[in-house]
């Protein structure tokens, strides 16, 4: 259960999840990533807090995932389970995901998120539609 991972005050931790996350992130041990992930799961499932859940998943070193009902993070800040088809894909979410991908590459220079590539292509088309051919060509 979630309370076994980050303490007996698990329910209270959801109300002050920011404080709980800071404590877990500051006292990093390998098992703490599991607690941070579980806090993210609880925020997602119980509070429908996409921002809080995704922040937890990123601090627990989750990678961007292809779209499935079991995925945790397809695009940073986007709730992929709340939308049909690709309506959850916004430029802001693609940009946030690109920043997250860049952060990962600072620690793993050869890292490529294959799950993120289709969104980059979509973003290139969005830029082209807005008349930014030079920006689109970078993708």
JORABEL-V907739 format. One line per field, one symbol per residue. psi: psi as a letter, one per 20 degrees, with the letter a starting at -180 (. if undefined). burial: I if it has 24 or more other C-alpha atoms within 12 Angstrom, else O. A space follows every 10 residues. Layout:
BEGIN
psi = ???
burial = ???
END
This chain:
BEGIN
psi = rhhhgkrhkg ghhhhlhggg gggghhlorg ihhgggghgg gghghhikng ggghgghghj kqqqqqorii qgogppipni iiqqckiioq gghggghhgg ggggihhnhj ppnhhighhg gghghggghj jmhgghhi.
burial = OIOOIIOOOI OOIIOOIOOI IOOIIOOOOO OIIIIIIIII IIIIOOOOII IIIIIIIIII IIIIIOIOOO OIIIIIIIII IOOOOOOOII IOIIOIIIOI IOOOOOOOOO OOIOOIOOII OOIIOOOOOO OOOOOOOOO
END
